Amino acid sequence: MTMELVSMIKTYPWQCMECKTCIICGQPHHEEEMMFCDVCDRGYHTFCVGLGAIPSGRWICDCCQRAPPTPRKVGRRGKNSKEG
């Protein structure tokens, strides 16, 4: 688990794999059609989000797609000293 994912899941009531329910319908059934957002790890049924099958590769939920970008850390710049 990446630190970015850990930071994200601390912002909502995360569920372990055995307890995971669909965010849309709230049901744990149809595990074979349950997929997880690659950004927040929330669970969604394919049929609850209008997909016919679990997509191959990365999948990002609507919630994370609409989220504003997180601010990047800015490093301190060194000061130029002038000799005079």
C-alpha positions, -999 to 999 in steps of 0.1 A, spaced: 0 0 0 14 34 -10 17 63 14 -7 82 -9 -33 55 -5 -28 53 32 -33 91 34 -65 88 13 -81 59 33 -76 78 66 -101 104 53 -131 80 54 -144 48 71 -122 23 53 -133 -14 51 -110 -45 49 -114 -68 19 -136 -92 39 -160 -64 50 -160 -44 18 -194 -32 5 -204 -12 -26 -204 25 -19 -234 29 -42 -258 2 -30 -242 -7 4 -243 -44 -4 -214 -69 0 -229 -95 -24 -217 -102 -60 -180 -102 -51 -171 -113 -86 -185 -80 -99 -169 -58 -71 -141 -36 -82 -120 -11 -62 -108 24 -70 -71 26 -76 -70 60 -58 -92 56 -27 -97 17 -25 -135 21 -21 -156 -8 -35 -181 -5 -63 -202 -31 -82 -197 -29 -120 -235 -27 -124 -239 1 -99 -216 23 -119 -229 13 -153 -201 -10 -165 -206 -44 -181 -174 -58 -167 -144 -50 -145 -121 -29 -166 -85 -40 -172 -58 -17 -159 -64 12 -136 -99 23 -126 -107 56 -108 -141 62 -93 -162 94 -101 -155 107 -66 -117 107 -71 -120 119 -107 -139 150 -95 -116 156 -65 -94 187 -67 -57 179 -72 -38 176 -40 -13 204 -35 23 194 -41 50 200 -15 72 229 -24 108 228 -13 126 258 1 148 277 -23 182 287 -13 189 324 -11 216 339 -33 240 360 -13 255 391 -29 290 400 -20 296 437 -20 
